[in-house]
Amino acid sequence: MTARPSLAKLAHTPAPVLESEPVLAVGETRDQAISAIYAPKVQKSREGKKGFTVFLAPELARAMRVFAVKNDRTLEDVTTEALNDFLRKYGEHPAA
């Protein structure tokens, strides 16, 4: 089995050499153009949002998914509603 490359080494490797030079926008540097090419693509539904990870008991996670499916909603919608209700309960202004 071969060893996986070190992430520390990858962070310090130069940008890959392109077969042809990228087309630059006015005022854009070569590095900015290359970054745009290799940057991860963000789904439209995730633009302007932050990830938030929680670890739940398996029973609670399943109950949330089942509720979302039964009510034809996304898990994100159900979780957002639950968190906003939590904020209201403690006198805070709901965020979304």
C-alpha positions in Angstrom: 0.0 0.0 0.0 1.4 3.4 -0.9 1.6 6.2 1.5 -0.8 9.1 1.0 0.8 12.5 0.2 1.3 14.9 3.1 -1.2 17.8 3.2 1.6 20.0 4.6 3.7 19.4 1.4 0.7 20.0 -0.8 0.0 23.4 0.8 3.5 24.5 -0.3 3.5 23.2 -3.8 3.2 25.8 -6.6 0.1 26.1 -8.7 0.0 23.5 -11.5 1.4 24.4 -14.9 -1.4 24.8 -17.4 -1.0 23.7 -21.0 -2.1 27.1 -22.2 -2.3 30.4 -20.3 -5.7 31.2 -18.8 -7.6 34.1 -20.2 -7.3 37.0 -17.8 -10.0 39.5 -17.0 -9.0 43.2 -16.8 -6.9 43.7 -13.7 -6.8 39.9 -12.9 -3.5 38.2 -12.1 -2.5 34.8 -13.4 -2.7 33.4 -9.9 -6.3 34.7 -9.5 -7.3 33.1 -12.8 -5.8 29.8 -11.8 -7.4 29.9 -8.4 -10.8 30.5 -10.1 -10.2 27.5 -12.3 -9.3 25.1 -9.5 -11.6 26.6 -6.8 -14.3 24.3 -5.5 -17.7 25.0 -7.0 -20.4 26.1 -4.5 -24.0 25.0 -5.0 -26.4 27.9 -5.6 -28.4 26.8 -2.5 -25.2 27.0 -0.3 -24.0 30.4 -1.5 -23.7 32.9 1.5 -24.3 30.1 4.0 -22.1 28.6 6.7 -21.8 24.9 7.5 -22.9 23.8 11.0 -22.1 20.3 12.2 -23.8 18.6 15.1 -23.6 15.1 16.4 -27.0 13.7 17.3 -28.2 10.4 18.8 -29.1 8.1 15.9 -32.8 8.1 17.0 -33.0 11.9 16.9 -31.3 12.1 13.5 -33.6 9.5 12.1 -36.7 11.2 13.6 -35.6 14.5 12.0 -35.1 12.9 8.6 -38.5 11.0 8.8 -40.3 14.2 9.8 -38.7 16.1 6.9 -39.7 13.4 4.4 -43.3 13.1 5.8 -43.8 16.9 5.5 -42.1 17.2 2.1 -39.4 19.5 3.5 -35.7 19.6 3.5 -33.7 18.7 6.6 -32.2 22.1 6.4 -35.6 23.8 6.6 -36.7 21.6 9.5 -33.4 22.3 11.4 -33.6 26.0 10.7 -37.1 26.2 12.1 -36.1 24.2 15.2 -33.1 26.5 15.9 -35.2 29.6 15.4 -37.8 28.3 17.8 -35.0 27.6 20.3 -33.8 31.2 20.0 -37.3 32.6 20.5 -37.7 30.4 23.6 -34.8 32.1 25.2 -35.7 35.6 24.1 -33.3 35.9 21.2 -34.2 37.2 17.8 -34.5 34.4 15.2 -31.8 34.6 12.6 -33.4 33.2 9.5 
